[in-house]
């Protein structure tokens, strides 16, 4: 039986679906190594640790951080001389143990695969040189987006050594909830029937939600739009103050945070457009999974890989970064041109690429 080790920094909740797909394979034995603690604010998954069939396939390690950004992972170097056919590392060059372990594995003739961002495209000369050196330690690179693959090809990486693996979240659960919602009549979140613009995520400065509120204020001078904001964060009070006029007119709701997918599915499904003035990330996949179009800014150097799921004019659009008028114009144009939408068509890109079944096939091809 083929044996594969996967070394990650943590077990983020959005990776649960793809990890389960790999862990349940019959002919390949996957073992995952990861830390149960995170230094960043991200939802971690612990549920698989409670299932007996995965007990020997999930191993704990520890991350030690130093100099502010470098990472040393315990238990990694102790695995390098064990019998294994392929190893997959998170493609982060700040993990010192990944450099060392990759070199040893390569010297042993064991296939090394990196799973990460590849080249971002905004690196300075020194950082780019280090990153290219690091990425060449791998036999194969799995990257999250076509743009990263294109940039790597431009820098001399071989075409057959790079695969786009995309990203996924709770695909099966969200598909099931979407199908249930499709059988019901669309419900209004607000007391009026105006279109609902949605933001979902942490309420931080980086997300630039103030730009969305300003855009909705301008929109409501000539038309009527509602704004639904789901999430919590340090910017909540200042954002509520900025949105006072909209709140007074019953056109803005600060819903707070929710981790209940059934609740979130109804809120997203019954919204008309998700707007993310900052980078959009997996929010794009979450929105499209429930047939709700999404939009964000077009500066790809400051974006997350999942922005590629937005197909201009089909399931959303892109606007100019930090340009409130561009947000306004984009929203007006979208609703002028899209009097009605087919939610199944909106989520087609998720069914095609951004799901664990597709990811599994890409990973297996890189191993084989």
C-alpha positions in Angstrom: 0.0 0.0 0.0 1.3 3.5 -0.9 2.1 5.5 2.2 1.9 9.4 2.3 2.8 11.8 5.1 1.2 15.2 5.1 2.8 17.9 7.3 0.6 21.0 8.0 0.9 23.8 10.6 -2.7 23.4 11.9 -6.0 21.7 11.0 -8.3 24.5 9.8 -12.0 23.7 9.7 -12.2 24.4 6.0 -9.8 21.6 5.2 -12.0 18.9 6.9 -13.7 17.8 3.7 -10.5 17.2 1.7 -8.7 15.6 4.6 -11.6 13.2 5.0 -11.5 12.3 1.3 -7.8 11.4 1.6 -8.1 9.6 4.9 -10.9 7.4 3.6 -8.9 6.1 0.5 -8.4 2.4 0.5 -5.2 2.0 -1.6 -3.3 4.9 -0.1 -2.5 5.4 3.6 -2.4 9.0 4.5 -1.0 10.2 7.8 -1.5 13.9 8.8 0.8 15.8 11.2 -0.4 19.1 12.6 -0.6 21.3 15.7 -3.8 21.6 17.7 -3.0 25.2 18.6 -2.9 28.2 16.3 -1.2 31.6 16.7 -3.8 33.2 14.4 -7.6 33.7 14.7 -8.9 30.8 12.6 -11.4 28.0 13.3 -9.7 24.7 14.0 -11.2 21.2 13.6 -11.1 18.6 16.3 -14.0 16.4 15.3 -11.9 13.8 13.3 -9.9 13.1 16.5 -13.0 11.7 18.0 -13.5 9.0 15.3 -11.7 5.8 16.0 -10.9 5.0 12.4 -8.7 8.1 12.2 -6.8 7.7 15.5 -3.6 6.4 14.0 -3.7 8.7 11.0 -3.8 12.0 12.8 -0.6 12.9 14.7 0.1 15.9 16.8 3.1 18.2 16.5 4.1 21.6 17.9 4.9 24.8 16.2 7.6 27.0 17.7 7.7 30.6 16.4 10.8 32.8 16.6 12.0 36.1 15.1 8.4 36.9 14.5 7.8 34.8 11.4 10.1 31.6 11.4 8.6 28.3 12.4 10.2 25.1 13.8 7.9 22.0 13.9 8.6 19.2 16.3 8.4 15.5 15.2 9.0 16.4 11.5 12.7 15.5 11.4 12.0 12.3 13.4 9.9 11.1 10.5 12.4 11.6 7.7 13.9 8.1 7.8 10.6 6.2 8.2 9.2 4.2 5.3 7.0 6.4 3.1 6.4 6.8 -0.6 5.5 10.5 -0.8 5.4 13.5 1.5 3.3 16.7 1.3 4.3 19.8 3.0 2.5 23.1 3.4 4.3 25.2 0.9 5.4 27.9 3.4 9.1 28.9 3.2 9.1 30.3 6.8 9.0 26.7 8.2 12.6 25.8 8.7 11.9 22.1 9.3 10.3 21.9 5.8 13.6 23.0 4.2 15.6 20.4 6.1 13.1 17.5 5.8 12.6 18.2 2.0 16.3 18.0 1.3 16.6 14.7 3.2 13.6 13.2 1.6 14.9 14.2 -1.9 18.2 12.6 -1.1 16.4 9.4 -0.1 14.5 9.4 -3.5 11.1 10.1 -1.9 8.7 12.4 -3.8 8.2 15.8 -2.1 5.1 17.8 -2.8 4.4 21.4 -1.7 0.8 22.5 -1.2 0.5 26.3 -1.0 0.4 29.7 -2.7 3.4 29.2 -4.9 4.7 32.6 -6.1 2.5 35.5 -5.1 3.7 38.0 -7.7 4.4 40.9 -5.3 7.7 39.7 -3.8 10.8 41.9 -3.8 14.0 40.5 -5.5 15.5 38.9 -2.5 12.2 37.3 -1.3 11.5 36.1 -4.8 14.9 34.4 -5.0 14.4 32.7 -1.6 10.9 31.6 -2.5 12.0 30.2 -5.9 14.8 28.3 -4.3 12.4 26.9 -1.7 9.7 25.8 -4.2 12.4 24.0 -6.3 13.0 21.7 -3.3 9.7 20.0 -4.3 9.2 17.5 -7.1 5.7 18.9 -7.6 3.9 22.1 -6.5 0.1 22.2 -5.8 -1.1 25.8 -5.9 -4.4 27.4 -5.1 -5.0 29.4 -8.3 -4.2 29.5 -12.0 -2.5 32.9 -11.6 0.1 31.4 -9.3 0.8 28.6 -11.8 1.2 31.2 -14.6 3.7 33.2 -12.5 5.7 30.1 -11.7 5.8 29.1 -15.4 7.1 32.6 -16.2 9.9 32.0 -13.7 11.0 28.8 -15.3 9.1 26.1 -13.5 8.1 23.1 -15.6 4.5 22.9 -16.7 4.1 19.2 -15.6 5.5 20.0 -12.1 2.7 22.4 -11.1 -1.0 21.6 -10.5 -3.9 23.9 -9.5 -5.6 22.3 -6.5 -7.9 25.2 -5.7 -9.6 25.3 -2.2 -12.8 24.0 -0.8 -15.0 24.3 2.4 -17.9 22.1 3.6 -18.9 21.1 0.2 -21.3 18.1 0.9 -23.1 19.9 3.7 -23.5 23.1 1.7 -24.7 21.3 -1.4 -27.3 19.5 0.7 -28.5 22.7 2.4 -28.5 24.5 -1.0 -30.7 21.7 -2.5 -33.2 22.0 0.4 -33.3 25.8 0.1 -34.0 25.5 -3.7 -37.2 23.7 -2.9 -38.5 26.5 -0.7 -39.7 30.0 -1.5 -37.0 32.7 -1.1 -37.6 34.5 2.2 -37.0 38.2 2.8 -34.4 39.0 5.6 -35.7 42.6 5.8 -39.2 43.9 6.2 -39.0 45.3 2.7 -38.3 43.7 -0.6 -35.2 45.7 -1.7 -32.1 43.8 -2.9 -29.9 42.6 0.0 -26.1 43.3 -0.2 -24.1 41.0 2.1 -20.8 41.1 3.9 -19.7 38.1 5.9 -16.5 37.8 7.8 -14.4 39.4 10.6 -15.1 43.1 11.1 -11.5 44.4 10.8 -9.9 47.4 9.1 -8.3 45.1 6.5 -11.8 44.1 5.2 -12.6 47.8 4.4 -16.3 47.4 5.3 -16.5 51.2 5.7 -16.2 51.4 1.9 -19.2 49.1 1.5 -21.3 51.2 3.9 -20.3 54.4 2.1 -21.2 52.8 -1.2 -24.7 51.7 0.1 -25.3 55.3 1.3 -24.6 56.6 -2.2 -26.7 53.8 -3.8 -29.7 54.7 -1.5 -29.7 58.3 -2.8 -31.1 57.1 -6.1 -32.4 53.5 -5.3 -33.1 51.2 -2.4 -30.7 48.6 -1.1 -30.4 46.7 2.2 -27.1 45.8 3.8 -26.6 42.7 5.9 -23.3 42.4 7.9 -22.5 39.0 9.5 -19.6 38.8 11.8 -17.9 40.4 14.8 -14.7 42.3 15.3 -12.9 45.3 16.7 -14.4 47.6 14.0 -18.1 46.9 14.9 -18.8 50.0 17.0 -17.3 52.4 14.5 -19.1 50.7 11.6 -22.4 50.8 13.4 -21.9 54.6 13.9 -21.1 55.0 10.2 -24.2 53.1 9.3 -26.6 54.9 11.6 -28.7 56.4 8.9 -29.1 53.0 7.2 -30.0 51.4 10.5 -32.5 54.1 11.3 -34.2 53.5 7.9 -34.3 49.7 8.7 -31.9 49.1 5.7 -28.9 47.7 7.6 -28.6 44.8 10.0 -25.5 43.9 12.0 -26.3 40.3 12.6 -23.3 39.3 14.7 -21.3 36.1 14.2 -22.7 32.7 13.6 -21.0 29.3 13.1 -24.3 27.5 12.5 -24.1 26.5 8.8 -27.9 25.9 8.6 -28.5 29.5 9.8 -25.7 30.9 7.5 -27.1 29.0 4.5 -30.5 30.8 4.8 -28.9 34.2 5.2 -26.5 33.8 2.3 -29.1 32.2 0.0 -31.6 34.9 0.7 -29.1 37.7 0.0 -28.7 39.0 -3.6 -25.0 39.9 -3.7 -22.0 39.4 -1.5 -19.6 42.4 -1.5 -16.1 42.3 -0.1 -14.2 45.6 -0.5 -11.0 44.0 1.0 -9.7 40.6 -0.1 -12.4 38.0 -0.4 -10.8 34.6 0.2 -13.1 31.6 1.0 -16.1 34.0 1.5 -16.4 33.8 -2.3 -16.8 30.0 -2.2 -19.2 30.3 0.7 -21.4 32.7 -1.2 -21.3 31.0 -4.5 -22.1 27.6 -2.8 -25.5 29.0 -2.0 -26.0 30.5 -5.5 -25.4 34.1 -4.3 -23.1 36.1 -6.7 -20.0 37.7 -5.2 -17.8 40.8 -6.0 -14.5 42.1 -4.7 -11.6 44.3 -5.9 -9.5 43.6 -9.0 -6.0 44.1 -7.6 -4.9 40.5 -7.7 -1.6 41.2 -6.0 -3.7 42.1 -2.9 -6.2 39.3 -3.3 -6.7 35.8 -2.0 -6.6 32.9 -4.5 -10.4 32.3 -4.3 -11.1 35.5 -6.2 -10.6 33.4 -9.3 -13.9 31.7 -8.6 -15.6 35.0 -9.6 -16.3 34.9 -13.3 -16.9 38.5 -14.5 -20.5 39.0 -15.5 -21.5 35.4 -14.8 -21.4 34.9 -11.1 -20.2 38.3 -10.0 -17.8 41.0 -10.9 -14.6 42.9 -9.8 -14.3 46.6 -9.1 -11.3 48.9 -8.6 -9.5 48.6 -5.3 -10.3 51.4 -2.7 -12.7 53.0 -5.2 -16.1 53.5 -3.6 -17.6 54.9 -6.8 -16.4 51.8 -8.7 -18.2 49.6 -6.1 -21.4 51.7 -6.6 -21.1 51.6 -10.4 -20.5 47.8 -10.4 -23.5 47.1 -8.2 -25.8 49.3 -10.3 -24.6 47.6 -13.5 -25.0 44.1 -12.0 -28.6 44.7 -10.9 -29.5 46.5 -14.2 -28.2 43.5 -16.2 -29.3 40.7 -13.9 -33.0 41.0 -13.4 -33.1 37.4 -12.4 -30.4 34.8 -11.8 -30.2 31.0 -11.9 -28.7 30.0 -8.5 -27.6 26.6 -9.8 -25.6 28.3 -12.6 -24.0 30.7 -10.1 -22.6 27.8 -8.1 -21.3 25.9 -11.2 -17.7 26.8 -10.6 -17.9 25.3 -7.1 -19.2 22.0 -8.4 -16.5 22.0 -11.1 -13.4 23.0 -9.2 -13.8 24.2 -5.6 -14.7 20.9 -4.0 -12.9 18.1 -2.3 -13.6 15.5 -5.0 -11.7 17.6 -7.6 -9.0 18.4 -5.1 -8.5 14.7 -4.3 -8.0 13.8 -8.0 -5.4 16.6 -8.4 -3.5 15.4 -5.3 -3.6 11.8 -6.4 -2.2 12.7 -9.8 0.7 14.6 -8.2 1.5 11.5 -6.1 1.3 9.1 -8.9 
